[in-house]
Amino acid sequence: MILCALLVAAPSLAAEGAAVHIEDLAWLSGDWRGEDPSEDFEERYTTAAGGTILGTSRIVQDGKAVHVEFLLIEEKPEGIFLTVILPGRKNILFQLKQADASTLVFEADNEGMPERLTYLRTADNRLTIRLEKQGRAIDFKLKKAGASLILE
């Protein structure tokens, strides 16, 4: 699997003991659009400021929002944390466990919730978000808004 190979081969800031700071996640900033034509999927992330990155996520199908979430990535003394805020539902708290120049792996220990969330930058303008729960994985493929449709 390509994801596993990249995680093993790429040097990890977190694994090497180097402190990971919110600014190291700068490549995530911007507007990202899903590549699946059957739905309108978008994610947006701000630049890092004040030890935080803010994000939003929305999926629209047949003209209706079927999923909305707000994201807070924050640097704390214990590490970097991602809180997924789902309106009307329980928040999900993830901690950054692995990071390098193109990969972020967040893990949670919330029972019944997703266990792992991986952001994998496959090119400057391509992003795969992998959600893992109970042994299953779902990949969301996105491209940076304004990026060419031609693969590099």
C-alpha beads as a LAMMPS data file, in Angstrom:
LAMMPS data file: protein, C-alpha beads

152 atoms
151 bonds

1 atom types
1 bond types

-500.0 500.0 xlo xhi
-500.0 500.0 ylo yhi
-500.0 500.0 zlo zhi

Masses

1 110.0

Atoms # bond

1 1 1 0.000 0.000 0.000
2 1 1 1.401 3.399 -1.001
3 1 1 0.337 5.098 2.249
4 1 1 2.131 2.530 4.403
5 1 1 5.269 2.751 2.274
6 1 1 5.328 6.530 2.574
7 1 1 4.811 6.419 6.322
8 1 1 7.712 3.991 6.726
9 1 1 10.078 5.659 4.244
10 1 1 9.528 9.324 5.131
11 1 1 11.442 10.791 8.055
12 1 1 9.073 11.528 10.896
13 1 1 9.459 14.657 12.961
14 1 1 7.467 13.137 15.795
15 1 1 9.273 9.778 15.690
16 1 1 12.725 11.403 15.659
17 1 1 11.877 13.330 18.811
18 1 1 11.991 16.709 17.096
19 1 1 9.326 19.025 18.419
20 1 1 6.486 19.489 15.963
21 1 1 4.988 22.969 15.939
22 1 1 1.771 24.240 14.424
23 1 1 3.788 26.107 11.769
24 1 1 5.066 22.726 10.483
25 1 1 1.513 22.069 9.276
26 1 1 1.509 25.138 6.987
27 1 1 1.152 22.975 3.850
28 1 1 -2.389 22.116 4.953
29 1 1 -3.562 25.741 4.681
30 1 1 -5.877 26.703 1.845
31 1 1 -9.016 25.576 0.064
32 1 1 -9.289 21.912 -0.953
33 1 1 -11.995 20.431 -3.214
34 1 1 -13.018 16.806 -3.556
35 1 1 -12.289 15.039 -6.828
36 1 1 -15.465 12.896 -6.763
37 1 1 -17.936 14.468 -9.235
38 1 1 -20.943 12.867 -7.478
39 1 1 -20.625 15.207 -4.483
40 1 1 -19.383 18.670 -3.636
41 1 1 -16.783 18.087 -0.918
42 1 1 -14.641 20.923 0.368
43 1 1 -12.232 21.549 3.228
44 1 1 -10.643 24.861 4.184
45 1 1 -7.788 25.527 6.586
46 1 1 -6.448 28.856 7.802
47 1 1 -2.785 29.673 8.205
48 1 1 -1.315 29.059 11.643
49 1 1 -1.810 31.928 14.111
50 1 1 -1.847 32.002 17.891
51 1 1 -0.964 28.327 18.098
52 1 1 -4.031 27.282 16.090
53 1 1 -5.259 26.362 12.627
54 1 1 -9.005 26.543 12.012
55 1 1 -10.806 24.422 9.444
56 1 1 -14.199 23.671 7.981
57 1 1 -15.491 20.704 6.051
58 1 1 -18.699 20.322 4.058
59 1 1 -20.237 17.727 1.762
60 1 1 -23.144 18.784 -0.454
61 1 1 -25.210 16.255 -2.403
62 1 1 -28.213 17.120 -4.558
63 1 1 -28.036 20.725 -3.377
64 1 1 -28.176 19.866 0.347
65 1 1 -25.442 19.844 2.972
66 1 1 -25.257 16.239 4.168
67 1 1 -22.207 16.702 6.383
68 1 1 -20.678 19.745 8.099
69 1 1 -17.831 19.892 10.593
70 1 1 -15.527 22.441 12.143
71 1 1 -11.908 21.658 12.934
72 1 1 -9.538 23.121 15.506
73 1 1 -5.873 22.164 15.331
74 1 1 -4.000 23.540 18.314
75 1 1 -0.549 23.326 19.781
76 1 1 -0.440 22.590 23.501
77 1 1 2.501 21.741 25.772
78 1 1 1.525 18.036 25.456
79 1 1 1.549 18.117 21.641
80 1 1 -0.675 19.017 18.719
81 1 1 -4.363 18.163 18.922
82 1 1 -7.194 18.127 16.392
83 1 1 -10.742 18.599 17.641
84 1 1 -13.455 17.707 15.150
85 1 1 -16.625 19.593 16.073
86 1 1 -19.776 18.002 14.693
87 1 1 -22.859 20.184 15.253
88 1 1 -25.359 18.345 17.449
89 1 1 -22.953 15.449 18.093
90 1 1 -20.026 14.614 20.353
91 1 1 -16.686 16.233 19.497
92 1 1 -13.822 13.932 18.510
93 1 1 -10.370 14.648 19.935
94 1 1 -7.286 13.398 18.058
95 1 1 -3.608 13.775 18.961
96 1 1 -0.865 14.118 16.356
97 1 1 1.224 10.941 16.551
98 1 1 3.347 11.215 13.409
99 1 1 4.316 14.111 11.161
100 1 1 6.666 14.777 8.288
101 1 1 6.771 17.141 5.312
102 1 1 3.789 15.463 3.622
103 1 1 1.992 13.349 6.235
104 1 1 0.040 13.991 9.425
105 1 1 -1.288 11.058 11.447
106 1 1 -3.763 11.871 14.209
107 1 1 -5.065 9.177 16.569
108 1 1 -7.968 9.119 19.008
109 1 1 -9.053 6.748 21.737
110 1 1 -12.739 7.705 21.659
111 1 1 -14.799 4.520 21.762
112 1 1 -17.042 4.070 18.733
113 1 1 -15.460 7.012 16.950
114 1 1 -12.829 7.082 14.205
115 1 1 -9.471 5.886 15.547
116 1 1 -7.119 7.455 13.031
117 1 1 -7.176 10.402 10.660
118 1 1 -4.314 10.698 8.157
119 1 1 -3.568 13.664 5.900
120 1 1 -1.270 12.687 3.047
121 1 1 -0.041 15.324 0.604
122 1 1 0.648 13.365 -2.580
123 1 1 1.688 16.463 -4.587
124 1 1 1.757 20.211 -3.915
125 1 1 -1.859 20.422 -5.009
126 1 1 -3.181 16.969 -4.018
127 1 1 -4.334 15.700 -0.626
128 1 1 -5.747 12.374 0.530
129 1 1 -7.564 12.259 3.845
130 1 1 -7.893 8.737 5.237
131 1 1 -10.440 8.051 7.981
132 1 1 -10.007 4.747 9.822
133 1 1 -12.637 3.203 12.068
134 1 1 -13.018 -0.395 13.278
135 1 1 -10.565 -1.796 10.728
136 1 1 -12.115 0.023 7.772
137 1 1 -10.612 2.924 5.855
138 1 1 -12.238 5.571 3.682
139 1 1 -10.100 7.801 1.468
140 1 1 -11.150 11.281 0.400
141 1 1 -9.107 12.647 -2.493
142 1 1 -8.883 16.421 -2.820
143 1 1 -7.082 18.982 -4.926
144 1 1 -6.122 22.514 -3.992
145 1 1 -8.713 25.004 -5.258
146 1 1 -7.460 26.673 -8.408
147 1 1 -5.070 23.794 -9.136
148 1 1 -4.932 22.421 -12.652
149 1 1 -6.835 19.235 -13.394
150 1 1 -3.764 17.914 -15.207
151 1 1 -1.836 15.444 -13.057
152 1 1 1.802 16.243 -12.576

Bonds

1 1 1 2
2 1 2 3
3 1 3 4
4 1 4 5
5 1 5 6
6 1 6 7
7 1 7 8
8 1 8 9
9 1 9 10
10 1 10 11
11 1 11 12
12 1 12 13
13 1 13 14
14 1 14 15
15 1 15 16
16 1 16 17
17 1 17 18
18 1 18 19
19 1 19 20
20 1 20 21
21 1 21 22
22 1 22 23
23 1 23 24
24 1 24 25
25 1 25 26
26 1 26 27
27 1 27 28
28 1 28 29
29 1 29 30
30 1 30 31
31 1 31 32
32 1 32 33
33 1 33 34
34 1 34 35
35 1 35 36
36 1 36 37
37 1 37 38
38 1 38 39
39 1 39 40
40 1 40 41
41 1 41 42
42 1 42 43
43 1 43 44
44 1 44 45
45 1 45 46
46 1 46 47
47 1 47 48
48 1 48 49
49 1 49 50
50 1 50 51
51 1 51 52
52 1 52 53
53 1 53 54
54 1 54 55
55 1 55 56
56 1 56 57
57 1 57 58
58 1 58 59
59 1 59 60
60 1 60 61
61 1 61 62
62 1 62 63
63 1 63 64
64 1 64 65
65 1 65 66
66 1 66 67
67 1 67 68
68 1 68 69
69 1 69 70
70 1 70 71
71 1 71 72
72 1 72 73
73 1 73 74
74 1 74 75
75 1 75 76
76 1 76 77
77 1 77 78
78 1 78 79
79 1 79 80
80 1 80 81
81 1 81 82
82 1 82 83
83 1 83 84
84 1 84 85
85 1 85 86
86 1 86 87
87 1 87 88
88 1 88 89
89 1 89 90
90 1 90 91
91 1 91 92
92 1 92 93
93 1 93 94
94 1 94 95
95 1 95 96
96 1 96 97
97 1 97 98
98 1 98 99
99 1 99 100
100 1 100 101
101 1 101 102
102 1 102 103
103 1 103 104
104 1 104 105
105 1 105 106
106 1 106 107
107 1 107 108
108 1 108 109
109 1 109 110
110 1 110 111
111 1 111 112
112 1 112 113
113 1 113 114
114 1 114 115
115 1 115 116
116 1 116 117
117 1 117 118
118 1 118 119
119 1 119 120
120 1 120 121
121 1 121 122
122 1 122 123
123 1 123 124
124 1 124 125
125 1 125 126
126 1 126 127
127 1 127 128
128 1 128 129
129 1 129 130
130 1 130 131
131 1 131 132
132 1 132 133
133 1 133 134
134 1 134 135
135 1 135 136
136 1 136 137
137 1 137 138
138 1 138 139
139 1 139 140
140 1 140 141
141 1 141 142
142 1 142 143
143 1 143 144
144 1 144 145
145 1 145 146
146 1 146 147
147 1 147 148
148 1 148 149
149 1 149 150
150 1 150 151
151 1 151 152
